[in-house]
């Protein structure tokens, strides 16, 4: 009871709960880590508020400067909170657009107009990822919850129809075949591309982006629709996958994808290429993200995988980074930069969920990166596709 009273009055006085709940053992451990200058370990074990309180200001100042230089905005938000993040992103917006837009006065005026429009409607940027950020995320978050609840009622028939088709499809996939994780992922990728075309959707239902994708009928969508659809299918097959979508920034490097044929609408690609020539759009895409993928937990390996159904491939979310086993054409490693999670932006989850995943990525996997690559890499992906095709041929013959 004494501890609860301490926490109550401490929070009332504005002291973060994480600090109030520190035990003597915790404080001794923090002091030891501080003496060793193992500051990152303080953050990993005790979180942002403890990190800011106990890590020397001089060190944090140097670190912030480095994070800003490397444009690691997610890490700034994660370690230093929203106020630092807002301040830095606002400054970055002005600095990176000054050359393209003219005077600082013009930029500020333009920014003011953009923010007024932002609170009225959400914007689609780059490859179609919903764009927002620290500038207005809370206002959008509040309005989106109400809109999603409204959509769940208004489009109940369409949602129920999609879920019924999805259950029938996933039942067929798992009942007729024995697949390991990679084979299952490749089967879902392949079936998705057989039924769908990569094309900007004419209409979308906020909170239910997967509805644009065809399961029994032909459909079409872009990365956000495909990632959402994949997450729904994986959770239906195995809830332990804990599948969810994540917004990332992906550069334009070509990737060695798994051997799956893709149907791509040329006008969608042309539109994106035109947008990429626009410096301002590129800056916004870097900050807000330009792509969406799916995360899945693999309990037996104690690891979170990153699945990209748009560019059929598999990666790993490890040590705060998303690294793909599929290399670029020059055999260089490909990484995706983490941005806001769409579920948070659309108001269906809390930002703390995303940071929990970030923290979880630092856990020790049961496999090394080399072993993970051997198990989930391109060679295994293409081997899985060969098995899937044989199974499909066998099923056709039996029919």
N, C-alpha and C positions, 0 to 999 in steps of 0.2 A: 504493500500500500504506500509505503514511504517513497519507493521508486516511482510509482505512478504519479504521486503528487509532485515529485521533482520534475518529471517529464512534462506534466501539465503546465506548471508555472514557468518552466524553462522555455517551452514552446510559446507560451504567452508573451515571454520576454523577447522572442525572436531568435532563440537559440535552436539550431537544427536538431531534429530528433536523433540523428546518427551520432552526434557529439554527446548528447545527454545520456545515451545508452552505452557509451563506452565503459568497459570494466577496467579495473586496475591492470589486469593482465593485458587488455587491449592497449592501454596507454603505454605500458612498459614495452610492448612489442613495437608500437609506433616510434617510441624514442630510440629503440635499437635500430630500426630501419632508417630513421633520420640520421643517426650517427654513421651508418653505413652509406648514406646518401642514396639509398635504394627507394627513391621517391615514387617511382611507378608502382612498386609493390604496395605502398600505402594506399594509392588510388585503387588498385585492383581489389585489395582486401576490405577497405573501409569506405570507399566512395568519394564523391566530389567534395562534400562539405568538410570532411575530415582532412582531405588532401589540401584544400585551401587554407585550413587553419594551421596545419602543422608543417607544411612544406615552406621553406624560406621564400620570401617575396622576391628576392633577387633571382632565385632559380626560376620561379614562375614567370617572371618578366622575360627572361631569356627564352623560355619554352614557348610563351605566347608569340613572341616575335618570330620564332622558327615556324610555328604552326601557321601563322599568317602568311609568311613567305611561301610556304609549301601549299597554301590554299586548302589546308586540312580543316575545313569549317566544322565538320561533324565532330572531330576531336576537340575543337574549341568549345562547342556546345556541351559536349559530354563532360569535359573536365572543369569548365569554368562557368557554365550556366548560360541562361538565355540573355541576360543583360550584356555580357561580353560579346556574345554571338551577334546580337542585334547591332551593336555598335560597330563591330568589325565588318559585318556584311554590308551595312549601310555605307561605310567608308569605301569598301571594295567596289560597291556598285558605282559610286561617283568616280573613283579613280580609273576603273577599267573602261568606263564609258566616256570619259572626258574627251579623249582624242577623237572618238567616233561621233560624239554628239555636239561638240563645240564648247561653249563657255560653261563654267560651273553653274551659273545662274540658270542657263537653259536646262541643264541636267536636273537641277533641283525642281524646276517647274515641271519638267517631264515626269520626274519621279512622283511628285505630288499628284499629278493627274492619274498616273498609273495606280496609285494606292486607292484613290477614290473609286476607280473602276473595279479594283480588286475586291473591295468589300461588297460589291454588288454581284459580281459573278466570278467564277473560277476561270482560269485561263489554261488553254492547251498549248504547250510549247514543244518544239522539236519533234521527237518521234511520237508525240501524243501523250506523254506522261503529264499528269496533272501537276501544274506548277504552283508552288506556294513557298513558304519558308518562314523564317522568323519574323518577317515584316508583318504578316497578317494571319498567322496560322491559328491563333486562338479564336478570332472572329469567325473564320471559316469552319473551324472545328465545331463550334457551337451551332451554326446554321446547318452544317452537314448532317449532324445527328438527327435533327428534326426532318430533314429531307429524306434521309435513308429510311427512317421509320414510316414516313408517308409513302415512299416507294414500295416498301415491303407489303403495304396494304393494297395500294393501287395496282401493283403488278403481281399480285399473289398468284394468279392463275399461270402466268408466264414463268414465275419462279418455281412453282410446284411442277410444272411440265418439264422444266429443265432438270430438276432434281430427280424426277422419275426416270427420265432418259439416262441421266448420269448413273443412277443405281443399277439400271438394267445393263448398261454398258460395263461398269466395273465388275458386276457379278459375273458377266460373261468372260471378262479378261482373266479373273483370278480362278474361276471354277474350272476352266478348260486347260489351264496351263500352270506349270510350276516355274515361276520366275524368281530369280534373285533380284536385289534392288536395282542393279544396273539394267538388267533385262526388262524390268517393269518400267523404268524411266524411259527406255528407248521405245518400248511398245506404245506408251502414251504419247511420246513425241511423234512417232510415225503415224499413228492413227489420227492425231490432231492435224497433221499436215495433209493427210489424205482427204480429210473432210473440210479443211479450211484454207482460205487464201489470206495472205498478208495484205491487208487493205484497210485504210482508214474507215472506221465505222461511221455510218450516217447519223445514227442515234445511239446513245448509251444511257443506261439507267444507273444513276449514281448509287454506289454501294453494291451493285450487282453487275460488274463489268463482264463477268463470265457468260452472261446471257447472250452475248453476240456470237458466241462460238457454237458451231454445229456439232452435234454428237451423232444423231441419226441422219440429219439433213445437212446440206451444205451451209457453211457459215463463213464469216470473215471477221478479222480484227487485227490489232497490232499487239505489241509486246504486253501491254497492261491487260488486255483481254486474255491472251494466251497464258500468262503467268497466273492470273486469277482462276482460270479454268483448270489448269494443272493442279493448283493447290486444292481446289474442291475435290477433284478426282482422287488425289493421294490421300486426303483425310477420310474420304469415304471408304477407300480400300484398307487403310490402316491409320486410325486416329493417333497412334504413337509417332507417326511422322511429324505431327505438329506443324504441318505445312502452312506457310504464310508468304505473302508477297513482300518484296523489298525494292524500293527505288534506288537506282545506282546511276553513276555516270560512266558510260562506256565510250572510249575513243573509237575512231573510225578504222582501226587496224582490222585487216581480214583475219578470220580465225579458221583453223582447220576443224571444221565441223564434222560431226558424225555423218555417215553416209545415208542421209535422209533427203529425199527430193522435196523441195519447197515450191509452193505456188505463190508468186509475188506480183502484186499489181504494180505495173511500171509507173503509173501516175503518182502513186504514194511515194515511191522512191524519188521521183523527180521533184516532188514538192519538198521533201526533206533535204535534197541536195541544194535547192534554192535557199532554204532556210539556213543551211550551214554556211552560206556565203555571208550571212548577216552577222556582224561582230557582236551586236547586242544579244541576239538570240543565242549565240554560242556562249556568251558570258552567263546568261540566265540558265542555260542547260547545264553548265558546269556547276553552278551553285545548287540548282534544284534537282538535277538529274535528267537523263534523257532516255532511260531504259528501265524496264522492270523484269525482275527474275523471281524465282520461287526458292525458299529455304526449306530444307527438310532435316529433321533430326534422325540420326542413325544410332540408336542406343547401344548396339553391340560394339560399335567402333568408338563410341563416346565422342561423336563429331557431328557438326552441322554441315550439310552439303549445300551448294548453290547450284540450282538447275536453271538453265536458260533454254526454254522451249523454242524461242524465236530463232536462236542460233544453236541448234541442237548440240549441247555440250554439258559437261559437269565440272564443277569446281568445288572448293572447300572454303568455309568461313572459319578462318583460324587466326588467332592472335590479332584480332581486330581488322583483318584484311580478307578480301575475297579474291582468291587466286584460282584460276582455271587450269585444269589438267590439259585442256586443249590449247596448244601453242598457236602463235601467229605463223604466217607463211615462212618466216625466217627462223622458226623454232625459238622465239623469245617468249618469255612468260607473259601471260595476259592477266591483268588485275582490273577489277571493277571498283570504282570509288563509291563508298556508301553514301546515300542521301536519305531524305525523309522516307519513312514507310508510308505507303499509300493508305493503309488502313487507318493510320493516325490522322493523315490529312483529311480523309473522308469521314472521320469522326467515329470509327468503329473500334478503335483501340486507343490505348494511352501511349504517349511517347516513352514512358518508362518501360514498356514492353520491348521496344527497339533497343534501348540501352541495356536491358537485361540480356538480350541476345548478344549484344556487343561484349558484355562482360563474360558471358558463357563461352564465347569463342576462345578465351584464354585458358580454358580447362585443358588438362593434358589428355590428348587423344590416345586410344589404345594402339594406334598405328602411327608410324613415322610418315612424313610427307612422301617419301619414296614408296612406302608400302601402300599409301592411299592412292598414289598415282598408278601403281601397278593394278590396284583393285578397281579404280574408277576411270582410268585414263582412256584416251582415244582408241587404243588397241582393244581394250575390253568393251568399249561402246560398240565398235564395229563388229566385234565377235558376237555380241548380244543381238545385233540386228540380223546377222546371218541366221541365228537360231530362231528368231521371231519369224523370219520369212519362211523357213522350213516348216514351222508349226502352222503358219497360215496356209501354205500349200497342202499340207497334210489334211487340215480341216476342210479345205475346198474339195479334195478328192473324196473324203468321207461323206460329204454332202451329196 
